[in-house]
Amino acid sequence: MITDLRWRIAIIVILLGACLWAIYPPGEKIRLGLDLKGGVHLVLQVNTDDAVRLDTDTAMERLREDLERAGVTVSGADRVSPTEFQVKGIQPAQDQLFRETAAPLEATFSRGPGAGGTYTFTMRPNEAVRLRADSVTQARQTIDRRVNELGVTEPIVAEYGSSSDQLIVQLPGVKDPQHAKRIIQSTAMLELKLVEKGPMPTKEALLQDSAGAVPSGQEVVTGVETLQGQQPEAVFYLVRKVPVVTGKELRNAKPSTDENNQPAVAFTLNNEGARRFGKATGENIGRQLAIILDGQVRSAPRIDSRITDSGIIHGTFTPQEVQDLSLVLRAGALPASLTYLEERIVGPTLGADSIRSGLMASVMGLTLVALFMLIYYRLSGINALVALTCNLILLLGAMAYLGATMTLPGVAGFILTMGMGVDSNVLVFERIKEELAAQRGVKASIDAGFKRVFLTLVDTHATAVISAAFLFQFGTGPIRGFATTLVFGLAANLFTSTFISRTLFEAVLRGRHATTLSI
């Protein structure tokens, strides 16, 4: 019995020591959430029409190029809506060839014939639903990567609301909200396109050879040109619509300098991007390649030789802009634009007030509980208070080891844990009193009290854990914080109310022939 008791005391000491080491000093080891530390709370809407529209445009332009290579003449191709585009002017003699060329699109677009050699391609409903869902998921993952690279501790980026196109972003401890918002909202769509003509000072001059109309399969993109000693001026480029490569093929991006030792961004491509880039640059030596970021030409260098897997984006960047651009390119481009629906900035002073209020509530609750236990259960109340203190140490230690974030609802979970801890001790103590009233010995009463209440405690804690699991699964950040604290508290409470409390009783009564118990 003595050996068994020593073994249990050793386990308790080791666990408590490990938890105390994990939470000391509390200011560094306990992670605080947005409502306690201050920071930024954002609700964003992902404009999923952008992703669907981009997919429709890409399909239309690739079909146009395939038709040119196949020798099929059309009078035009235009997008009608985010999910539809039309191809016009197919000659009857080429109708069969047109159908064969457009056949690969039938997996994602349904094709409907119209009058005058016109065909309408409509994105299939299941494909549109998938694209919208994927755009929200990709936006969440991209924003998550960006805020993690910002160095934000324990950010929350999750889908939000019932409309399936909203995201909640919480950034605890952020001191420059506007900088964080710029990083989050930057689309960072990188495209490398072959230049057909430009730069020109005006759009009219650029389209002079085509009677003011944009040629089929091409588009006009603006840029900025800075001549030595002069102010930057807007210029225009005529480029191919279909890019050689996009940001999706990026492997890495990092700050660098250009040939003039000015801030620039160096990038490398993955294997597929390198293959396509090498083929395009090898076939177009002597031509310009426009590096387009978010719809604006940043630079348009001449292709002097075949290039495979790397390049440099240069322009009028500041060192901070280079850092930010490298970050968003590494994190990936957003699949669609974002709209801010809600923004709240929680100051650190408000967070400090919340901490003080939570601590005050905890201390007051613990004091009242201590008074009750000491008055009602006499010296056995000390046993309950020691177990309760151990409960809180174990709870904080578990949260520190697992990296859980403490929120204001989490503080409420702490207070609830104290109440449940006392409730468990009350159940045990009342059972012990019943055994003592039945004229059983002190040690036998303690043993029977813990054994006969154990299953009841397991049952009540298990049902509470199930409730907390549902809160965690379907709740948002604050609700999840409460559920997390509650689960850890329940586990710690079951351990302290059955294992630690019983060990304390046995340690006090060891070697004594007690005939009474102060309870």
C-alpha positions in Angstrom: 0.0 0.0 0.0 2.8 2.4 0.9 4.6 1.6 -2.4 1.4 2.2 -4.3 0.9 5.6 -2.5 4.4 6.7 -3.2 4.0 5.8 -6.9 0.8 7.9 -7.1 2.4 10.9 -5.3 5.3 10.7 -7.7 2.9 10.8 -10.7 1.1 13.8 -9.3 4.3 15.7 -8.6 5.8 15.0 -12.1 2.5 16.1 -13.8 2.2 19.3 -11.8 5.9 20.1 -12.2 5.7 19.6 -16.0 2.6 21.9 -16.2 4.1 24.6 -14.0 7.2 24.5 -16.3 5.0 24.8 -19.4 3.1 27.9 -18.2 6.0 29.8 -16.6 6.3 32.7 -17.2 2.5 33.0 -18.1 3.0 36.2 -20.1 5.1 34.3 -22.6 3.6 30.8 -22.5 -0.1 31.4 -22.4 -1.4 32.5 -25.9 -4.1 35.1 -25.7 -6.8 35.4 -28.3 -8.1 38.5 -30.0 -10.5 39.6 -27.3 -7.7 39.4 -24.7 -4.7 40.6 -26.6 -6.3 43.0 -29.1 -6.0 42.9 -32.8 -8.2 42.8 -36.0 -11.5 41.0 -36.6 -12.6 40.9 -40.3 -15.5 39.3 -42.2 -14.8 39.0 -45.9 -16.9 38.0 -48.8 -15.3 36.1 -51.6 -16.7 37.3 -55.0 -17.0 33.9 -56.5 -18.3 35.3 -59.8 -14.7 36.4 -60.5 -13.4 32.8 -60.4 -16.3 31.5 -62.6 -15.8 34.4 -65.0 -12.0 33.7 -65.2 -12.6 30.1 -66.0 -15.1 31.0 -68.7 -12.7 33.6 -70.3 -9.8 31.1 -70.2 -11.9 28.4 -71.9 -13.1 30.9 -74.6 -9.6 32.1 -75.4 -8.1 28.7 -75.6 -10.9 27.6 -77.9 -10.2 30.6 -80.1 -6.5 29.6 -80.4 -7.4 26.0 -81.1 -9.8 27.1 -83.8 -7.1 29.3 -85.4 -4.7 26.4 -85.4 -7.3 24.1 -86.9 -8.1 26.7 -89.7 -11.7 27.4 -88.5 -12.8 30.9 -89.3 -15.1 32.7 -86.9 -16.3 36.2 -86.7 -16.0 36.6 -83.0 -16.1 35.1 -79.5 -17.7 37.0 -76.6 -18.6 36.3 -73.0 -22.3 36.7 -72.3 -22.4 36.1 -68.6 -20.0 34.7 -66.0 -21.0 31.2 -67.0 -21.6 31.6 -70.8 -19.8 32.6 -74.0 -20.7 32.6 -77.6 -18.8 31.9 -80.8 -20.2 33.5 -83.9 -19.9 33.2 -87.7 -19.0 29.5 -88.2 -19.4 28.6 -91.8 -21.6 25.6 -92.6 -18.7 23.9 -94.4 -16.6 24.1 -91.3 -19.3 23.2 -88.8 -18.1 19.6 -88.4 -14.5 20.7 -87.9 -15.7 23.3 -85.3 -17.6 20.6 -83.4 -14.5 18.3 -83.3 -12.2 21.1 -82.1 -14.7 22.2 -79.4 -15.3 18.7 -78.2 -12.8 18.8 -75.3 -14.9 21.6 -73.7 -18.0 19.4 -73.4 -16.8 18.0 -70.0 -17.4 21.4 -68.4 -19.6 23.3 -70.9 -22.8 22.4 -72.7 -23.0 23.5 -76.3 -26.1 24.9 -77.8 -26.5 25.9 -81.6 -28.1 29.2 -82.6 -28.9 31.1 -85.8 -26.3 32.3 -88.2 -23.6 29.8 -87.3 -23.6 30.8 -83.6 -22.9 28.4 -80.7 -23.5 29.2 -77.0 -21.3 27.4 -74.4 -22.8 27.3 -70.9 -20.9 26.1 -67.9 -22.5 23.0 -66.4 -24.2 23.8 -63.0 -22.2 21.2 -61.1 -19.0 22.7 -62.5 -20.0 26.2 -61.5 -20.9 25.0 -57.9 -17.5 23.3 -57.7 -15.6 26.4 -58.9 -17.4 28.6 -56.4 -16.7 26.3 -53.5 -13.1 25.8 -54.6 -12.6 29.6 -54.9 -13.7 30.0 -51.2 -11.4 27.2 -50.1 -8.5 28.5 -52.1 -9.1 32.1 -50.7 -9.1 30.7 -47.2 -5.9 28.8 -47.7 -4.2 31.7 -49.4 -5.1 34.2 -46.7 -4.0 31.7 -44.0 -0.6 31.4 -45.7 -0.3 35.2 -45.9 -1.1 36.0 -42.3 1.1 33.2 -41.1 4.0 34.7 -43.1 3.2 38.0 -41.4 4.2 36.4 -38.1 0.7 36.7 -36.5 0.4 34.4 -33.5 -2.5 32.0 -33.7 -4.5 33.6 -36.4 -8.0 32.4 -37.2 -9.0 32.1 -40.8 -12.3 30.1 -41.3 -15.4 29.9 -43.4 -18.2 31.9 -41.9 -21.9 32.3 -42.1 -24.5 30.4 -44.1 -24.0 31.9 -47.5 -20.9 29.7 -48.2 -18.9 32.6 -49.6 -17.8 34.4 -46.4 -14.6 34.1 -44.4 -13.8 35.3 -40.9 -10.2 36.5 -40.2 -9.0 37.2 -36.7 -5.4 38.5 -36.2 -4.5 38.8 -32.5 -1.7 41.3 -31.6 -1.6 43.0 -35.0 -0.3 46.6 -34.5 -0.7 47.8 -38.1 -4.2 46.8 -39.3 -4.0 48.7 -42.6 -0.8 46.8 -43.6 -2.4 43.5 -42.7 -5.5 44.4 -44.8 -3.4 45.3 -47.8 -1.6 42.0 -47.6 -4.8 40.0 -47.2 -6.7 41.8 -50.0 -3.9 42.0 -52.6 -5.0 39.7 -55.5 -1.4 39.2 -56.6 -2.3 37.7 -60.0 0.9 37.2 -61.9 0.8 36.7 -65.7 3.5 36.5 -68.3 2.2 37.4 -71.7 3.8 38.0 -75.1 3.7 41.6 -76.3 2.3 42.2 -79.8 2.9 46.0 -79.7 4.0 48.7 -77.3 4.6 50.6 -75.3 2.6 53.5 -76.7 1.7 56.7 -74.9 -2.0 56.4 -75.9 -4.5 53.7 -76.6 -5.4 55.3 -79.9 -1.8 55.1 -81.1 -1.5 51.5 -80.0 -4.6 50.5 -82.0 -3.9 52.7 -85.1 -3.0 49.8 -87.3 -6.2 47.9 -86.5 -8.6 50.8 -87.0 -9.1 51.4 -83.3 -10.3 47.8 -82.6 -8.6 45.3 -80.4 -7.5 42.3 -82.6 -9.0 38.9 -81.8 -7.2 37.0 -79.0 -5.4 40.1 -77.8 -6.0 42.8 -75.1 -4.8 46.2 -74.1 -2.9 46.4 -70.7 -1.6 49.6 -69.1 1.8 50.0 -67.6 4.1 52.7 -66.3 7.3 53.9 -67.9 9.9 56.0 -66.1 12.4 57.8 -68.2 15.6 59.1 -66.6 15.0 62.4 -64.9 11.3 62.4 -65.7 8.1 61.6 -63.9 6.5 58.2 -64.5 4.0 58.2 -67.4 1.2 55.8 -68.2 1.8 53.6 -71.3 -0.2 51.0 -73.2 0.7 47.5 -74.4 -1.1 45.1 -76.8 -0.6 41.6 -75.5 -1.9 38.1 -76.1 -4.8 37.2 -73.9 -3.6 33.7 -73.1 -0.6 33.9 -70.7 2.6 31.9 -71.2 2.6 31.1 -67.5 0.7 32.5 -64.4 1.3 32.7 -60.7 -0.1 29.2 -60.3 3.2 27.9 -61.7 5.3 29.8 -59.2 7.6 27.7 -56.9 9.1 30.6 -54.9 9.5 34.4 -54.8 11.9 36.4 -52.8 13.3 40.0 -52.5 16.2 40.7 -54.9 17.7 43.5 -56.9 17.8 44.2 -60.7 20.7 45.1 -62.9 20.6 48.7 -61.6 20.7 47.5 -58.0 17.1 48.6 -57.4 14.6 46.5 -55.3 13.0 43.7 -57.3 11.4 40.3 -56.9 13.1 37.2 -58.1 10.8 34.2 -58.9 11.3 30.6 -59.9 8.8 28.3 -61.6 7.8 24.7 -61.0 8.5 21.9 -63.6 5.3 22.5 -65.7 5.8 26.3 -65.6 9.5 25.9 -66.6 8.6 23.6 -69.5 6.0 26.1 -70.9 8.2 29.1 -70.2 11.2 27.5 -71.9 9.1 26.6 -75.0 7.6 30.1 -75.3 10.8 32.0 -74.8 12.7 29.7 -77.1 10.2 30.3 -79.9 10.0 34.1 -79.4 13.6 35.3 -79.1 13.8 39.0 -79.8 10.2 39.7 -78.7 9.0 41.4 -75.5 7.5 39.5 -72.7 5.2 41.5 -70.4 5.3 40.7 -66.7 1.8 41.7 -65.6 0.8 41.9 -61.9 -2.9 42.5 -61.0 -3.7 43.7 -64.5 -0.7 46.2 -64.8 2.5 45.7 -66.8 5.4 46.0 -64.3 8.1 45.4 -66.9 8.4 44.2 -70.5 11.9 42.9 -71.1 13.1 41.6 -74.4 13.7 37.9 -74.7 17.4 37.5 -75.6 17.6 33.7 -75.1 15.6 30.7 -74.0 14.6 31.0 -70.3 13.3 28.1 -68.3 12.6 28.4 -64.6 13.4 31.9 -63.3 12.9 35.6 -63.8 12.8 39.0 -62.1 10.0 41.5 -61.6 11.3 45.0 -61.4 9.8 48.4 -61.3 9.4 51.4 -59.0 9.3 49.3 -55.9 10.3 50.3 -52.3 12.0 47.7 -50.1 8.8 47.2 -48.1 6.7 46.7 -51.3 9.2 44.1 -52.5 8.9 42.3 -49.2 5.1 42.4 -49.4 5.0 41.4 -53.0 7.3 38.4 -52.4 5.0 37.4 -49.5 1.8 37.4 -51.5 3.3 35.7 -54.5 4.7 32.9 -52.3 1.3 32.5 -50.6 -0.4 32.3 -54.0 -2.8 34.5 -55.9 -6.4 34.9 -54.6 -8.8 33.2 -57.0 -11.3 36.1 -56.6 -11.6 39.6 -55.2 -12.6 40.2 -51.7 -15.2 42.6 -50.1 -14.9 43.7 -46.5 -18.3 43.2 -44.8 -17.2 43.8 -41.2 -14.1 45.2 -39.5 -13.5 45.5 -35.8 -10.3 46.6 -34.2 -9.8 45.5 -30.6 -7.3 47.6 -28.7 -4.9 46.1 -26.2 -6.4 48.3 -23.5 -9.8 46.6 -24.0 -8.1 43.2 -23.9 -6.3 44.1 -20.7 -9.6 45.1 -19.2 -11.1 41.8 -20.2 -8.2 40.0 -18.6 -8.7 41.9 -15.3 -12.4 41.3 -15.4 -11.9 37.6 -16.0 -9.3 37.3 -13.3 -11.5 39.2 -10.8 -14.4 36.9 -11.6 -12.2 33.8 -11.2 -10.7 35.0 -7.9 -14.2 35.9 -6.5 -15.6 32.6 -7.6 -12.7 30.6 -6.1 -12.9 32.6 -2.9 -16.6 31.9 -2.5 -16.2 28.2 -3.3 -13.3 28.0 -0.8 -15.4 29.5 2.0 -18.3 27.2 1.2 -16.2 24.1 1.2 -14.3 25.0 4.4 -17.5 25.9 6.3 -19.6 22.9 5.1 -17.0 20.1 4.8 -14.5 21.4 7.5 -11.0 20.1 7.1 -12.0 17.9 4.1 -12.7 21.2 2.3 -8.9 21.7 2.2 -8.7 18.5 0.2 -11.2 19.9 -2.3 -9.3 23.2 -2.6 -6.0 21.5 -3.2 -7.6 19.3 -5.9 -9.2 22.4 -7.4 -5.8 24.2 -7.5 -4.2 21.2 -9.2 -7.1 21.1 -11.6 -6.4 24.7 -12.8 -2.6 24.0 -13.1 -3.2 20.9 -15.2 -5.7 22.8 -17.4 -3.3 25.7 -18.0 -0.4 23.3 -18.7 -2.4 21.3 -21.2 -3.4 24.4 -23.1 0.2 25.6 -23.1 1.6 22.3 -24.4 -1.0 22.0 -27.1 -0.7 25.7 -28.1 -4.4 26.4 -27.5 -5.4 30.1 -27.5 -7.0 31.6 -24.4 -10.1 33.7 -25.2 -12.7 35.5 -23.1 -15.1 32.6 -23.5 -12.2 30.4 -22.5 -12.0 32.3 -19.2 -15.7 31.5 -18.8 -14.8 27.9 -19.4 -12.2 28.2 -16.5 -14.9 29.5 -14.2 -17.3 26.7 -15.2 -14.5 24.2 -14.7 -14.1 25.4 -11.1 -17.8 24.9 -10.5 -17.8 21.4 -12.0 -14.7 20.5 -9.9 -16.4 21.4 -6.7 -19.5 19.5 -7.8 -17.4 16.4 -8.3 -16.0 16.8 -4.8 -19.4 17.3 -3.3 -20.6 14.0 -4.9 -17.7 12.1 -3.4 -17.9 13.8 0.0 -21.6 13.2 0.3 -21.1 9.5 -0.5 -18.3 9.3 2.1 -20.7 10.9 4.7 -23.3 8.3 3.9 -20.8 5.5 4.4 -19.7 7.0 7.7 -23.3 7.2 8.9 -23.6 3.5 8.1 -20.9 2.9 10.8 -18.2 1.8 8.4 -14.6 2.7 9.2 -13.0 5.9 7.9 -10.7 4.3 5.4 -13.4 1.9 4.2 -15.8 4.9 3.8 -13.3 6.8 1.8 -12.6 3.8 -0.4 -16.3 3.1 -1.0 -17.1 6.8 -1.5 -14.7 7.1 -4.4 -15.4 3.7 -6.0 -19.2 4.1 -6.0 -19.2 7.7 -7.4 -16.6 7.0 -10.1 -19.0 5.8 -12.8 -21.4 8.7 -12.0 -18.5 11.2 -12.5 -17.4 9.5 -15.8 -21.0 9.7 -17.0 -21.5 13.4 -16.3 -18.1 14.3 -17.7 -18.6 12.2 -20.9 -22.0 13.9 -21.6 -20.4 17.3 -21.1 -17.5 16.4 -23.4 -20.0 15.4 -26.1 -21.7 18.8 -25.8 -18.3 20.5 -26.0 -17.4 18.5 -29.1 -20.5 19.7 -30.9 -19.7 23.3 -29.9 -16.2 22.9 -31.3 -17.4 21.3 -34.5 -20.1 23.8 -35.4 -19.0 27.0 -33.6 -16.8 29.8 -34.6 -13.6 31.1 -32.9 -15.0 32.3 -29.5 -17.3 29.3 -29.2 -14.4 27.0 -30.1 -12.3 28.7 -27.4 -14.9 27.9 -24.8 -15.3 24.3 -26.0 -11.5 23.8 -25.9 -11.1 25.1 -22.4 -14.1 23.1 -21.2 -12.8 19.8 -22.6 -9.4 20.2 -21.1 -11.0 21.3 -17.8 -13.3 18.2 -17.7 -10.3 15.9 -18.3 -8.3 17.6 -15.6 -11.3 17.6 -13.2 -11.9 13.9 -13.5 -8.3 13.2 -12.8 -8.1 15.5 -9.8 -11.4 14.6 -8.2 -10.8 10.9 -8.3 -7.0 10.4 -8.4 -5.5 13.4 -6.6 -8.2 13.9 -4.0 -8.2 10.2 -3.0 -4.4 10.2 -2.8 -4.5 13.2 -0.5 -6.9 11.4 1.8 -4.8 8.3 1.9 -1.6 10.3 2.4 -3.0 12.1 5.5 -4.5 8.9 7.0 -1.4 6.8 6.3 -0.1 5.0 9.4 -3.0 6.3 11.5 -5.9 4.5 13.0 -8.5 7.2 12.4 -11.9 6.8 14.0 -13.4 10.1 12.8 -13.1 12.3 9.8 -13.6 16.0 9.6 -16.1 16.2 6.8 
